[in-house]
């Protein structure tokens, strides 16, 4: 099957409105080989539960992390997500999935090598991966990108974590009825984590620094060099919310 490998997913195209990235579903079957590289907009892929996990495609660090994950759905989901990542990167770059080599940029905060993940030879798209129970979301783009998908938490989780958000976000949540807070919190968390992944800091950057809002429409991002958009998943994934951060122009490679 070329760079995609046997058992790779196929394209399930769905219409996409303006400002919404192309979203594709992963299902059994071959990928086109090679996939055209992402253009100005990011491309997103949805991976559902019970997808193939090929541990032989994972690198030693990924296999070690899988081994340290409790056997069962969580381990299988991790391996399936990283199997899909390697097959997609292989299809985008015309590389056998087992030959895809990944590394990380230096963290913008401390300089240690735990920033944005990337292809070791930089010869291919930027990418980001996130998963919530039952669903994985992968993003590929010509510029640095961050993606996050979240399950809507319970009220107790919101009360415990929301105190660390931006002051305006905390006030927005406090103004809502208690029953409406979990969905609003999940929107804010997905936007915030997508943005911080895109920056390469992850959650090492304090959550209170960047305002991303809790309302049903994402506000302008904290940095005008970035875009920040909600990704509609329902009815594909009820009780899930997702967001995408994308650097405008340039490719961010250094």
N, C-alpha and C positions, 0 to 999 in steps of 0.2 A: 504493500500500500504506500510505499515511499516514506516521506518524513513523518506521516501521521501515525503509522504503525497499525497493526491489526486490531480491530475492535475499537477504533477511535470513533468519536461522535460525528453526526452529520448535522447540516444546517437546517434549522426550522425557522425560517424568516417570518418576522411579524412586522406590520407597519409601525413606523416610529414618527411621532410628531416632531415639529421643530424644537430644537434645543434638547431633545431626548436622544441619547446615543442609540445606535443600532443594538438591539438585544436579540441574542440567539440562544436557543435551547440546545443542550447537549443530550443526544440520544444515541443508542448503539448504531454503528454504521461508520463508513469511512469519511474522513474529511477531504475536501479538495486539497490537492497537493501541487504546488504550495498555495497557502491562503494569501490573497492580496494583502499587503501591509495596511494597517489602519491609516486613515486619512486625517483630516482636520478634527473629526469627532472621534471619541473613544468607541470601541466596540466592546460590548459586554456579553458574557456567556453565562447562562444559568445551568447549574448542575444540581439535579435532585438526588434524593436518597437512592441507595441500592445501585449506584453506578459502579462500573468496573474499577477495581483497585489493583494495580500491577506494581507490587513492591519491588520488582526487579528494575523498574525505571527510576526509582528514587536514589538519590545520592546518599552517602554514608550518614550525613547529618540528619537527613529526613528519615532514614530508616531507624536511626537511633531515637529520634523523637517519637516515631510511631511505636517503637518498642516500649518506650516509657509511658505511653498512653494506655489506659486500662483496656484490655481486650473487650471487643464489642463494637457497638455502633460508632463511638467516638473515634476509635482507631481506624475503622474502615472508612469513615467519612474523611479523616485527614489524608489517608493514603489515596483515596479516590480523587480528592481535590488536587493533590500534587501530581497524580498521574495525568489528570486532565490538563493541568498547567503545562507539563512537559510535552504532551502530545500537541497542544495548541502552539506552543513556542516552536516545536519542531516543524509544524505545518507553516507557520509564518516565516520561518527562516530556511526551510528546505533542509533541515537537519534531522537525522534519526532521533527520536525522543530520548533514547538512552544516551545519546552523545551531547545532549543539552547540558551546559555547565552554567551554574548560577553562583553569584556572589552577592555581596552587599556593598553599597557606598558607605563612606564614613558618615557617622551621625553629625548633623550640623551643630549639635549642642556640645558634644564632648570629643568628637573626632575619632571615636572608636568605630570599628567596622560593623555596625549594626543599624545602618540607615536603610534607605530604600533597597529592596532586592532588585537585581538586574542580571542580564546575561553577562557572563564573564568576558566575552569578547566585544560587548556593546554593539554587536551586529544584529540588531533586531529591535522590536518594539519595547517600550516601557510597559510594565504590567503591575497589577495589584490583585490580591486575592483575599476574600473574606468568606467566612461561613458562619451560619447560625444553624440550630438543629433542623435538619431536613433540607437544607438549601445551601449551596455554595455559589458565590458570585465572583467571576473573574473579569478583569478589565485589561484591555490592551490599547495602547495609544502611541502616537508619534512623539508625545511630550510626557514629562512626568505625570503620573496619575495615581490617585488613591481611591479605593472603593471600600464600602463597608455595608454589611447587611446585619440587621439586628432583629431578634425576637422582641416583641413588646413585653416588658417586664411587669411584675406585680407591683402594687402600690408600695409595699415595704421596701423593695429594691430602689424604687424611685426616691423615696424619702431618705434612704441611706446615702445614695450617691449624688443626688441633685445638689447637695450643699457645696460640691466642688465646682459647679458650673459657673459661667460668667454671671455677674450680678444681675444683669437684665434678664438672662434666661431664668434665673431663680425667681425673679419677680413675675415673669410670665407664667411660670408653672404655678406659683402660689395663687395667682389670680384665677386659675381654672378650677372647676369642680374636681373633687378628688378622683372621680371615675374617668375624667378626661386626661389626667396627668400622665399615665403610662404611655399612651400613644404619642403625646407631645414630647415627652422625655426621649423616647426611642428615636423620633425624628432628629432631635438635637444631637443625640449621641452618635447616630449614623453620620450626620453631616460633619461633626467635629472629628470623628475618627478617620473618615475619608480624607479630610483636609490635612490632618496631622500625618497620615500615611504618605500623602502626596509630598508634603514638606520633607519627609524622611526622618522626622523626630519620633513619630509614634506618640504614645501616651507619656513619654518622658517630658514633653512640653506641657506645662501646667494647663489644666482644662479651663481655668477661669480667664485666660488671656484673650481668647478669640470668641467673638460673638457670632453664632451661626443661627440663632433663633430656634424657637420651638413651634412656630405656627405652621399651617399647612403649605405655605409657600416659602421656599428658601430665600433669605435676604441676600444682598450682594456679599460676596466672600470678604473675609478680613483683609486680604491682599488683592488689589485690583488686577494683578498679574494672573490670577486664578479664576476659574469658574467653579461654581458649586451648585449642583442640581440634585433634586430628589429623583429616584428611579422608581417608577410605579411597578409594583409587583403583583398586586391583587388583580384578579382572583387566583393568580398563579401561586401565591404564597400568602395566605391570610395570616394575620398577626405577625407579619414581618415588615420591616421598613428598610430602605436602602438609599444610599447617596453616593455621588461621584464627584471628586475634585480633579480638575484638569488644569495644567499650566498652559497659559496662552502662548502661542508663538515659540520660536526657538525649540531646542530639544532638551535643554537642561543638562547636556552631557559635559562632564569636565574630566 
